[in-house]
């Protein structure tokens, strides 16, 4: 079976690994320069900054097996039991930044980065050899033939890809909206004033999460991540980037304290968190040859994306 996976976030990488393990011929198409999606880590000078997902929990056996493997190989460790409260689920982090886990999953896979999927269409068998009913059209005009396609990008993007696919779509699924997140990244000359374990959740009306990456253990230099709240991000999304940096830095002063900002950057996540979660772990066409997966299905967490990608793969190889 030839499978094209669109999106090299966690769901796409997990689906691809399980499909390859089952003997499928798999290629992953990713529009970004590297894998990982919101499992994102950025280097700013000597600092290492997680600017997407900050941590994850484990609540299901399927994800527990993956995390146990990461722990055994030193890729993951426990950060804390929570931030101001203990709900019984340890918060895990990647020792080299969240993106390192995505890179670990991508090892040995055929990933085409900086490649944008433009459309999913049925094959024209008058021009190509028979056997693969689908094709993914790339924005440069080239195509990738496929017996099946797994799409793991945010649902509005998936809907656009399938516009010319001539398949029956569930309109309620594709009307799923996403919260947005604007992120301020700062490198400081000394530690800020965050309480143990170096992070706070929902501290005020501006921010939903603040983290010191050095205290967290992924950076050798003090570098703080400030995620603006969903409401603040939505309201201020169209503001000038320089203005956003100034306003966010001003709002961050209580957490920066007397430290001096050496460098700052802005990151905008348009599809940060799905507002509605589909009740099934994936969605598929009636012939089960186009499958959608991601955190809109099994929950807006790293674990949800992982388990959805696994379920999507198994739906093709069962």
N, C-alpha and C positions, 0 to 999 in steps of 0.2 A: 504494500500500500504506500502510495506517495502522498504525503501530508504536508501542507503548508500551514505553519503557525504564524499568525499575524500578531505581533506584539511580544517583546522579550522582557516583559515584567515577570513577576514571580509565577503567575498562573501560566503564562506561555512557556516558561522554562521548565516548569514541573510537567506540564502536558507533553512537551517535546521529549524529555528524558524518559518518561514512561512509555511513550510510543516507540522510541528507538529501542528501548529494552525489549519491547514486544516484536521487534523485527521490522518496523516501518522505516521507510526512507523519508526523513524529515528535514525541512529547511525552515528556519525562522526568519521572518522579515521584520526589521525594526527600524523605525524612522530616525531614532536618536543615534548619537555617535557611540553609545555603549549600552549594555544591557542593564536591566534593573528597574526601570520605571520609577516608582516612588520609593523604592529602596535605593536612595540616592545619597552619595557621599561626594563632597567637593573638597579639593585642596585649595587653600588660600594661603599662599606663602608657605610657612612651616606648619600651619594649622590644618587639621583634618576636621571636617564639619559634616555631620549627618543633617541634610536639609529637607529630607522627606520624612519617611517613617522613622521614628525615634527608638522604638523598642517593640517587642511583641510578647504575647502570652501564649501558653499552650493549654488547650482545653479538650483536644480530641486525640485518640490513639494514633491516627494517621500522621498528624503533624508531630506528635511526640516522637515517633520513630525517626523522623527527619532531624529534629532538634537534638535528639540523643546522639546521632551520628556527628552532628556539628560540634557538640560539646566534647565528644571523645577525641575529635581531631583538633581541638583548641580554637575553633572558629567562633564559638559562642560561649558566653558566660552569663551568670545571673548579675543583674545590676541592682535591683532592689525588690522589696515586696510591695511597692506602691509609692505614691506621692501624697503623703498626708493621711493615708488610710491603707489598710491591708485587707484585700478582698480574697486572699488565699491563693492568688496566682502570681508567681514571681514574674518580674519584668526582665526579659532577656535582651541582650544586645550582642552585636557582632564585634569581636575584639578589634578588627581592622576597619570598622565602619560598615554600615548596612549593605553598601554596594558589594562588599566582598563576598557576601552569601550568594548574590545573583551571579557573580563571576564564577563562583564555585560550581553552581548548577549548570552554567553554560559551558564548562570544560568538556571538550570532545564533541560538542554539538555544532551543526552547520548553521551559523548565525550571519545573516547579511545586515550589518548595521548601516546607518545613513542611507537606508533604502525605504522609500515611502510606497506603501500599497495604495493604489488609486481606486481600484474597483475589483469586485469579485463577479465573474461572469461564467456562463456555460461555455464550454469549448465549441468552437466551430470545427467539426470533424472533416469538413471539406478541405481545410487548410492544414490540419495537423493530424498526426497519427492517432488512430482510435485507442481507447483504453482509459483515458483520464477525462472524466466528464466536466471538470472545473478548471478554471484558470484564475490566477491572481494577476491583475494588470498593475505594473509598476509605473510610477509617474514619468519614467523616461521612455515609456512605450513598450518595454520588454514584458514578458509574461513568465509565470511559473505554473506549470501544469500540476494538477492535483486530483487525487481520488477523493480526498476529503480536506476540509479546511477548518482549522480551529482559530477563532477570532477572540482575542483577549483584550483588545483596546476598549476604552470607555464606550458605553452603549450608543451615545449620539454619533460617535465616529464609526462604530460598527454599522449603524443604520445607513450612513452615507456610503460605506463600502458596498452594501447589499442593494443599493438603489436599482442597479441594472441586472440583478441576479435572477429575476423572475421566480422568486420564491415567496411563499405566503409568510408574512411577518406579523408578529403579535404587536400591534400598535401600542398597547399599554406598556410593554417591555421597553420600547424605544423612546417612550416619553419620560423615562427616568431622568430626573435632574440631579445635578451634583453640586455640593457646596464647594466654594472656592477658598483657597488659602494663599495669602501673601506672606512671604517669609523674609525676615531680616536676619542676615548673617553678619556677625561682628567678630573681629579679632581684637583682643584687648592686651594691654601691657601688664595686667595683673588680674587676679580672680575677681569676679563680681561678688554679689552678696546673696546668692541663692542658698536656701537651706539644704541640708542633706536630704537626698543623695545627689544633689546638684541639679534638681529640676523641680518645677512646680506646674500643676495643671490648673487651668482656668483661674488665674490669679486676679484678673480684672476684666473690664469690658473690652479692652484692646486685644489681649493675648489669650490664646487657648492653651499654649504650652511654651515653656521656656526651659532651655537646657544648657548646661555648661559641658561642652564636649571633652574638656580636659578632666573634669571631675568624673565624668562618665567613663573615661578611660580610653577614648579613641583618638585623642589629640595630645601631643606633647606640649602644645601652646594653648593658652586660654582662648577659647573661641565659643561664643554663645549663639544658639539658634533661637529665634523668636518667631513662633507661628502666630500670626494674627488670627483672631476669631473668625468664624464663618461670616457673622453679620458685618464685622468691620471690613473684612475682605470684600464682601459683596458690595457694600456701600462705596468703597473707595477704589474699586477695581480699575476704573478708567483714569485715575489720577496720574499726573506726570511722575515717572519713576524717581526723579530727584526729589520731588515733593514727598513722595511716599517714604523714601529713606530718611528724610529729615523728621517727618512726623513720627515714624516708628522709633527712631533713635531717641527722640524726646520722650516718648512714652516708656522707653526701656530704661530711662535713667534710674528709677528706684531699684532696678535689678543689676544695673552696671555699677552703681555706687561711684566711688572715686576713681575707678579705672578709666584709662584713656582709650578711646577707640582708635586703633591703628589702621584698620581697614574695615570696610563694610560693603556688603553686596545685597542685591534684592533677587528673590526668586518667586515666581507666581505659578501656583498650581491651579489650573483651570478646572480639572476634574479631580479634586482632592478626595471627596467622600461622597458616595452615592446616598441620596436621601431616602430612596426606597430599595429594599432588598427583595429580590426575586425569591420565592419560596423553595425553588429547586436549585441544586448545585450547578446546573448548566441549562442551556436552552439549545434545542437542535431542530433542524428541519425534519419533515416527516420521513425522509429517507436516511436521516441520521448522518448526513455527509457534510453538513455545515453546522458547526457546534460553537456556541458562544460561552465564554467562561470569564471569571474574574471576581473581584470583590463585591460586585453588585449581586452576586448569587449566594455565596456562602457567608457573607458578612464583611463589613468594611474594615477588615484587619488583615495583617499578613497571613495569619492562619486561614482566613476565609479564602484569600486568593490561592493559597497553596492547595487547599482541599478541593476548590472548584476546578483548578487545572488538572488535578489527579482524576476527578470524576469525569471530566471531559475526555481525557485520554482513554479511560476505561470504557466509555460509551462507544468508542470506535473499535476497540479490540476485544470486546466481550464476545 
